[in-house]
Amino acid sequence: MTGTETIVALFSIVVIDLVLGGDNAIVIALAAKSLPPEQRKTAIIWGTLGAVGVRVSLTAVALYLLSIPLLQFVGGLMLVWIAFKLLLNDNQNGTNKAGGIKSGKNILDAVKIIILADLLMGIDNVIAIAGAARGSIFMVMFGLAISIPIIVWGSTFILRLMERFPFIIYLGGGVLAWTAGQMIAEDPIILREAGYFIPCFEIIVPVITLILVLSLGYYLKQKNLIRKNIK
């Protein structure tokens, strides 16, 4: 990757982690809340390290799978759906996913809960980050190294910002949509069958995907709000 592509990929990974990671941060808090204050920090640190290890391993597998023709195209379509879910999700406080998470009885129990919950809840993150990383496991690890501490220690602040400034959600949705468009356009089979015949194909597809996701997501969200107000 060029220097510009590296910066864009890193920015995308960090934004994706921050926007999709709110629920994971709440899980960490819930898992450790019943522990004595002096044990909470230890549980959070070890649980987070374990979760990051699992996330990196899963993303490495996803990077390999996305190198298989047509799977990158399918991954791009899945990422479009994830972007829509992000834009249409009215509940940004994480209770939809995290509400059923129990608190750990001891440090080991809390660590296991954090890792398992992150494994179950982190599939969308894994697909999105694998797409944004453009085949570089280094970018995955570097992006996680930057964003994980922010998620763990600044989750409450991030969630408040997302509630107060809804455009942050659209920023995240836009990054996901652009990444999805890149994945679709760069799939070897799609590139061979269509990309070589359409000028600027690798730019046109992400731009169209971005416009469609944001405009349709905004329209459907407003439609849902109007329907709720009428009821």
C-alpha positions as CSV (number, residue, x, y, z in Angstrom):
1,M,0.0,0.0,0.0
2,T,1.1,3.6,-0.6
3,G,1.5,6.1,2.2
4,T,-2.0,7.6,1.5
5,E,-3.6,4.1,1.3
6,T,-2.0,3.2,4.6
7,I,-3.3,6.3,6.4
8,V,-6.8,5.8,4.9
9,A,-6.8,2.1,6.0
10,L,-5.6,3.0,9.5
11,F,-8.2,5.8,9.8
12,S,-10.9,3.4,8.6
13,I,-10.0,0.7,11.1
14,V,-9.9,3.1,14.1
15,V,-13.3,4.6,13.1
16,I,-14.8,1.2,12.6
17,D,-13.5,0.0,16.0
18,L,-14.9,3.1,17.8
19,V,-18.3,3.1,16.1
20,L,-18.9,-0.7,16.3
21,G,-17.1,-1.2,19.7
22,G,-19.5,0.6,22.0
23,D,-21.4,-2.6,22.9
24,N,-18.1,-4.4,23.5
25,A,-17.0,-1.7,26.0
26,I,-20.3,-2.1,27.9
27,V,-19.8,-5.8,28.1
28,I,-16.4,-5.3,29.7
29,A,-18.0,-3.0,32.3
30,L,-20.9,-5.4,33.0
31,A,-18.6,-8.4,33.3
32,A,-16.4,-6.7,35.9
33,K,-19.0,-4.6,37.9
34,S,-19.6,-7.2,40.7
35,L,-15.9,-7.6,41.4
36,P,-14.2,-5.7,44.3
37,P,-12.8,-2.3,43.0
38,E,-9.2,-3.5,43.4
39,Q,-10.0,-6.5,41.1
40,R,-11.9,-4.8,38.4
41,K,-8.9,-3.2,36.7
42,T,-7.1,-6.6,36.6
43,A,-10.2,-8.3,35.1
44,I,-10.6,-5.6,32.5
45,I,-7.0,-5.6,31.4
46,W,-6.7,-9.4,31.1
47,G,-10.2,-9.7,29.5
48,T,-9.4,-7.0,27.0
49,L,-6.0,-8.6,26.1
50,G,-7.7,-11.9,25.6
51,A,-10.4,-10.4,23.5
52,V,-7.9,-8.5,21.4
53,G,-5.9,-11.8,20.8
54,V,-9.1,-13.6,19.7
55,R,-10.0,-10.6,17.5
56,V,-6.6,-10.5,15.8
57,S,-6.8,-14.3,15.2
58,L,-10.3,-14.1,13.7
59,T,-9.3,-11.2,11.5
60,A,-6.2,-13.0,10.2
61,V,-8.5,-15.9,9.2
62,A,-10.9,-13.4,7.6
63,L,-8.0,-11.8,5.7
64,Y,-7.2,-15.2,4.2
65,L,-10.8,-16.0,3.3
66,L,-11.2,-12.6,1.7
67,S,-8.3,-13.5,-0.7
68,I,-10.5,-16.3,-2.2
69,P,-12.3,-15.1,-5.4
70,L,-15.9,-14.1,-4.8
71,L,-15.6,-14.3,-1.0
72,Q,-14.4,-10.8,-1.0
73,F,-17.5,-9.8,-3.0
74,V,-19.7,-11.6,-0.5
75,G,-17.8,-10.0,2.4
76,G,-18.5,-6.6,0.8
77,L,-22.2,-7.3,0.6
78,M,-22.2,-8.4,4.3
79,L,-20.5,-5.1,5.2
80,V,-23.2,-3.2,3.3
81,W,-25.7,-4.9,5.6
82,I,-23.6,-4.1,8.7
83,A,-23.6,-0.4,7.6
84,F,-27.4,-0.4,7.3
85,K,-27.8,-2.0,10.7
86,L,-25.6,0.7,12.2
87,L,-27.5,3.5,10.6
88,L,-31.0,2.1,11.4
89,N,-30.2,1.0,15.0
90,D,-32.1,3.4,17.3
91,N,-30.5,1.9,20.4
92,Q,-27.0,3.1,20.7
93,N,-26.4,2.4,24.3
94,G,-25.6,-1.3,23.7
95,T,-28.5,-2.8,25.7
96,N,-29.7,-4.7,22.7
97,K,-26.6,-6.8,22.6
98,A,-25.2,-6.5,26.0
99,G,-28.4,-6.5,28.1
100,G,-28.1,-10.3,28.8
101,I,-24.5,-10.3,29.8
102,K,-24.0,-11.4,33.4
103,S,-21.3,-10.2,35.8
104,G,-18.4,-12.4,36.7
105,K,-18.1,-13.8,40.2
106,N,-14.3,-13.6,40.2
107,I,-11.5,-12.4,38.0
108,L,-11.2,-15.5,35.9
109,D,-14.9,-15.7,35.5
110,A,-15.1,-12.1,34.4
111,V,-12.2,-12.6,31.9
112,K,-13.9,-15.6,30.3
113,I,-17.2,-13.6,30.0
114,I,-15.4,-10.7,28.3
115,I,-13.6,-12.9,25.8
116,L,-16.6,-15.0,25.0
117,A,-18.9,-12.0,24.6
118,D,-16.4,-10.3,22.4
119,L,-16.1,-13.4,20.3
120,L,-19.9,-13.6,19.8
121,M,-20.4,-9.9,19.3
122,G,-17.3,-9.1,17.3
123,I,-18.2,-10.8,14.0
124,D,-19.2,-7.5,12.4
125,N,-16.0,-5.8,13.6
126,V,-13.9,-8.6,12.2
127,I,-15.5,-8.5,8.7
128,A,-15.3,-4.7,8.6
129,I,-11.7,-4.5,9.9
130,A,-10.5,-7.3,7.5
131,G,-12.0,-5.3,4.6
132,A,-10.4,-2.0,5.7
133,A,-7.0,-3.6,6.3
134,R,-6.6,-4.4,2.6
135,G,-4.7,-7.7,3.4
136,S,-2.4,-6.3,6.1
137,I,-2.4,-8.0,9.5
138,F,0.0,-5.3,10.7
139,M,-2.7,-2.7,10.0
140,V,-5.2,-4.8,11.9
141,M,-2.9,-5.0,15.0
142,F,-1.9,-1.3,14.8
143,G,-5.5,-0.1,14.4
144,L,-6.6,-2.3,17.4
145,A,-3.7,-1.1,19.5
146,I,-4.8,2.5,19.0
147,S,-8.6,2.0,19.3
148,I,-8.9,-0.6,22.1
149,P,-7.7,1.6,24.9
150,I,-10.0,4.3,23.7
151,I,-13.0,1.9,23.7
152,V,-12.2,0.5,27.2
153,W,-11.5,3.7,29.0
154,G,-13.5,6.2,27.0
155,S,-16.6,4.1,26.1
156,T,-19.0,6.3,28.1
157,F,-17.7,9.5,26.5
158,I,-17.8,7.9,23.0
159,L,-21.4,6.7,23.5
160,R,-22.5,10.2,24.7
161,L,-20.8,11.8,21.7
162,M,-22.7,9.4,19.4
163,E,-26.0,10.2,21.1
164,R,-25.3,14.0,21.0
165,F,-23.8,14.2,17.5
166,P,-25.6,11.6,15.3
167,F,-23.4,12.5,12.3
168,I,-20.7,10.4,14.0
169,I,-22.9,7.3,13.3
170,Y,-23.1,8.4,9.6
171,L,-19.4,8.9,9.5
172,G,-19.0,5.3,10.7
173,G,-21.6,4.1,8.2
174,G,-19.9,6.0,5.5
175,V,-16.5,4.4,6.3
176,L,-18.2,0.9,6.3
177,A,-20.0,1.6,3.0
178,W,-16.8,2.9,1.3
179,T,-14.9,-0.2,2.6
180,A,-17.6,-2.5,1.3
181,G,-17.5,-0.8,-2.1
182,Q,-13.7,-1.3,-2.2
183,M,-14.1,-5.0,-1.3
184,I,-16.7,-5.5,-4.0
185,A,-14.7,-3.7,-6.7
186,E,-11.4,-5.4,-5.9
187,D,-12.7,-8.9,-5.9
188,P,-10.6,-10.7,-8.6
189,I,-13.6,-12.1,-10.5
190,I,-15.7,-8.9,-10.3
191,L,-12.6,-6.9,-11.4
192,R,-12.0,-9.3,-14.3
193,E,-15.6,-9.5,-15.5
194,A,-16.5,-5.8,-15.1
195,G,-13.7,-3.7,-13.8
196,Y,-11.5,-3.9,-16.9
197,F,-14.3,-2.6,-19.0
198,I,-15.5,0.3,-16.9
199,P,-13.2,3.4,-16.4
200,C,-12.4,4.2,-12.8
201,F,-14.3,1.1,-11.6
202,E,-12.4,0.9,-8.3
203,I,-13.5,4.5,-7.5
204,I,-17.0,4.4,-9.0
205,V,-18.2,1.3,-7.0
206,P,-17.2,2.7,-3.6
207,V,-18.7,6.1,-4.4
208,I,-22.0,4.5,-5.5
209,T,-22.1,2.2,-2.5
210,L,-21.4,5.2,-0.2
211,I,-24.2,7.3,-1.7
212,L,-26.7,4.4,-1.7
213,V,-26.1,3.3,1.9
214,L,-26.1,6.8,3.4
215,S,-29.1,8.1,1.4
216,L,-31.2,5.0,1.8
217,G,-30.2,4.6,5.5
218,Y,-31.1,8.2,6.2
219,Y,-34.4,7.8,4.4
220,L,-35.4,4.6,6.2
221,K,-34.4,6.0,9.6
222,Q,-36.5,9.2,9.1
223,K,-39.4,7.0,7.9
224,N,-39.1,4.9,11.1
225,L,-39.0,8.0,13.2
226,I,-42.2,9.4,11.6
227,R,-43.9,6.1,12.1
228,K,-43.0,6.1,15.8
229,N,-44.2,9.6,16.3
230,I,-47.5,8.8,14.6
231,K,-48.0,5.9,17.0
